[in-house]
Amino acid sequence: MIVDKLGRRFRNLRVSLTAACNYACTYCVPDGKRLMKAQNELSATELLRAVTYLQQAAGIDKLRITGGDPLVTPKFDKFLLGVMQLPLDDVSLTTNGQLLLKKKEVIAESGIGRLNISLDTLNPLRFKQLARGGDLNTVLAGIDAMLELGIKIKINMVPLRNQNARDVLPLLEYCLDRGIELRFIELMQMGHLLHSSTFRAEFFSMASLLDVIGARYEFERTDAPYDSTAVRFSIPDKGVFGIIANESEPFCTSCTRLRLSSDGYLYGCLSSARKQYIGDLLQLPPHQLLPQLQGVLLSALGDKKTAFQGEVTVMKLIGG
């Protein structure tokens, strides 16, 4: 097992199926242009092979399917059905929800039990302004469809001081009414927001969120798993919510995450642009592949920081 001096190892793998996305969210891209798929993206078969070997080399037991938006690529069906057959303790999926209705059958067939859906507002006008694509009602219908399948849903919201701060309570109420856990994600200094005045103007801290929520609800902090990214809170007789407090309360010292991009690069840390290409290793026989892959993983683990510092890398390109 590969472990660093802080006791961190890779347990949680995030696989980006494609860099492409059907949104162009303001906090993700600066110019309103949608992200396209990367050159030389790996096939579903190659990505599944990579996951299998990363399980063996690092002891991966949790996997999240991400993007871009993973539902936009033709690889989605094959990868989802394939990865659900692997001996993983937990598989989840993150999507903006725009294509959930179209993918309902394969999602149901796969047996996946958890979805994270990115949704920053329930206001149709602000939805268009923030996402710069898609349709709010289609997303809401997709959420209802997933709940009907018995799938556990979490909703991810990025609160922005000057864009959707007024939507914090309406979205929380929507989630509490449906038994959905809402996760607020502090704005991250990634990509075009690194060292940006926009970041400083829009950042909405955990303390500010708790002030807004506390004006309406009483809540208490609850325990979270050791390597959880979220600080969790309980509203008695209502439900729970979480805050991924990248800036206010970084979780770097307990991070177990490894990211695999759609074009075959491993990233050990969001605060490092260093990446390790493994696409060529996937063609080797196992007895040659595994020792080399363990060396790559050791290097990736060495990239991990002890505090979130931000990076020029666009998070959607490496599996958010």
Backbone hydrogen bonds, N-H to C=O, Kabsch-Sander energy under -0.5 kcal/mol:
donor,donor_aa,acceptor,acceptor_aa,energy
3,V,1,M,-0.6
4,D,8,R,-2.2
7,G,4,D,-2.0
11,R,9,R,-0.7
11,R,256,T,-2.1
12,N,256,T,-2.2
13,L,11,R,-0.6
13,L,62,K,-2.8
14,R,258,L,-2.8
15,V,13,L,-0.5
15,V,64,R,-2.5
16,S,14,R,-0.6
16,S,260,L,-2.8
17,L,15,V,-0.7
17,L,66,T,-2.3
21,C,35,L,-2.1
24,A,131,A,-3.1
26,T,130,L,-1.7
28,C,25,C,-1.7
29,V,25,C,-2.5
35,L,23,Y,-0.6
41,E,38,A,-0.8
42,L,262,S,-3.5
47,L,43,S,-2.5
48,L,44,A,-2.4
49,R,45,T,-2.1
50,A,46,E,-2.4
51,V,47,L,-2.3
52,T,48,L,-2.2
53,Y,49,R,-2.2
54,L,50,A,-2.4
55,Q,51,V,-2.2
56,Q,52,T,-1.5
57,A,53,Y,-2.6
58,A,54,L,-2.3
59,G,54,L,-0.5
59,G,55,Q,-1.7
60,I,54,L,-0.8
61,D,11,R,-2.2
62,K,11,R,-2.1
63,L,90,D,-2.3
64,R,13,L,-2.5
65,I,92,S,-2.7
66,T,15,V,-3.2
66,T,64,R,-0.5
67,G,68,G,-0.6
68,G,18,T,-0.6
68,G,20,A,-0.6
69,D,20,A,-2.7
72,V,69,D,-1.7
73,T,70,P,-0.9
76,F,73,T,-1.8
79,F,75,K,-2.5
80,L,76,F,-3.0
81,L,77,D,-2.4
82,G,78,K,-2.1
83,V,79,F,-3.1
84,M,80,L,-1.7
85,Q,82,G,-1.4
86,L,83,V,-1.3
88,L,86,L,-2.4
89,D,61,D,-1.7
90,D,61,D,-1.4
92,S,63,L,-2.2
93,L,114,R,-1.0
94,T,65,I,-2.8
95,T,116,N,-2.3
100,L,97,G,-1.2
103,K,99,L,-1.6
104,K,101,L,-0.9
107,I,103,K,-2.2
108,A,104,K,-2.5
109,E,105,E,-2.6
110,S,106,V,-2.0
111,G,107,I,-1.1
112,I,107,I,-0.7
113,G,91,V,-0.6
114,R,91,V,-0.6
115,L,152,K,-2.4
116,N,93,L,-3.4
117,I,154,K,-2.9
118,S,95,T,-2.3
118,S,116,N,-0.5
119,L,117,I,-0.5
119,L,156,N,-2.8
127,F,123,N,-2.5
128,K,124,P,-1.9
129,Q,125,L,-2.0
130,L,126,R,-2.6
131,A,127,F,-2.9
132,R,127,F,-0.5
132,R,128,K,-1.7
139,V,135,D,-1.5
140,L,136,L,-2.4
141,A,137,N,-2.2
142,G,138,T,-1.9
143,I,139,V,-2.3
144,D,140,L,-2.1
145,A,141,A,-2.1
146,M,142,G,-2.1
147,L,143,I,-2.3
148,E,144,D,-2.1
149,L,145,A,-1.1
150,G,147,L,-1.4
151,I,146,M,-2.1
152,K,113,G,-2.7
154,K,115,L,-2.2
155,I,181,E,-2.0
156,N,117,I,-2.5
157,M,155,I,-0.5
157,M,183,R,-2.9
161,R,202,E,-2.6
163,Q,160,L,-1.3
164,N,160,L,-1.6
165,A,160,L,-1.1
167,D,164,N,-2.0
168,V,165,A,-1.4
171,L,167,D,-2.2
172,L,168,V,-2.0
173,E,169,L,-2.7
174,Y,170,P,-2.1
175,C,171,L,-2.1
176,L,172,L,-2.8
177,D,173,E,-2.3
178,R,174,Y,-0.7
178,R,175,C,-0.9
179,G,175,C,-0.6
179,G,176,L,-0.9
180,I,175,C,-2.7
181,E,153,I,-1.3
182,L,180,I,-0.6
182,L,240,V,-0.8
183,R,155,I,-3.7
184,F,182,L,-0.6
184,F,242,G,-2.8
185,I,157,M,-3.2
186,E,184,F,-0.6
186,E,244,I,-2.3
190,M,188,M,-2.1
191,G,311,E,-1.4
191,G,313,T,-1.0
193,L,190,M,-2.1
194,L,191,G,-1.5
196,S,193,L,-1.7
200,R,196,S,-1.5
201,A,197,S,-2.0
202,E,198,T,-2.2
203,F,199,F,-2.2
205,S,203,F,-0.5
209,L,205,S,-2.3
210,L,206,M,-2.7
211,D,207,A,-1.7
212,V,208,S,-2.0
213,I,209,L,-2.8
214,G,210,L,-2.5
215,A,211,D,-1.0
215,A,212,V,-0.5
216,R,213,I,-1.7
217,Y,213,I,-3.0
220,E,234,S,-2.0
222,T,232,R,-2.5
228,S,225,P,-1.9
231,V,243,I,-2.7
232,R,222,T,-0.5
232,R,230,A,-0.5
233,F,241,F,-3.1
234,S,220,E,-3.1
235,I,239,G,-3.4
238,K,235,I,-2.5
239,G,235,I,-2.1
241,F,233,F,-2.3
242,G,182,L,-2.7
243,I,231,V,-2.5
244,I,184,F,-3.3
245,A,243,I,-1.2
246,N,244,I,-1.4
249,E,245,A,-2.1
254,S,251,F,-1.5
255,C,252,C,-1.5
258,L,12,N,-2.5
259,R,267,Y,-2.4
260,L,14,R,-2.9
261,S,259,R,-0.5
261,S,265,Y,-3.0
264,G,261,S,-1.8
266,L,276,Q,-3.1
267,Y,259,R,-2.8
272,S,269,C,-1.3
276,Q,266,L,-2.1
278,I,264,G,-3.0
279,G,264,G,-0.7
282,L,278,I,-1.1
283,Q,280,D,-1.3
284,L,281,L,-2.0
288,Q,285,P,-1.6
289,L,285,P,-2.7
290,L,286,P,-2.4
292,Q,288,Q,-1.1
293,L,289,L,-2.8
294,Q,290,L,-2.3
295,G,291,P,-1.4
296,V,292,Q,-1.9
297,L,293,L,-2.5
298,L,294,Q,-2.0
299,S,295,G,-1.7
300,A,296,V,-2.4
301,L,297,L,-2.6
302,G,298,L,-1.4
303,D,299,S,-0.5
303,D,300,A,-1.1
304,K,301,L,-1.3
311,E,189,Q,-1.6
315,M,313,T,-0.6
317,L,314,V,-1.7
318,I,315,M,-1.5
320,G,67,G,-1.3
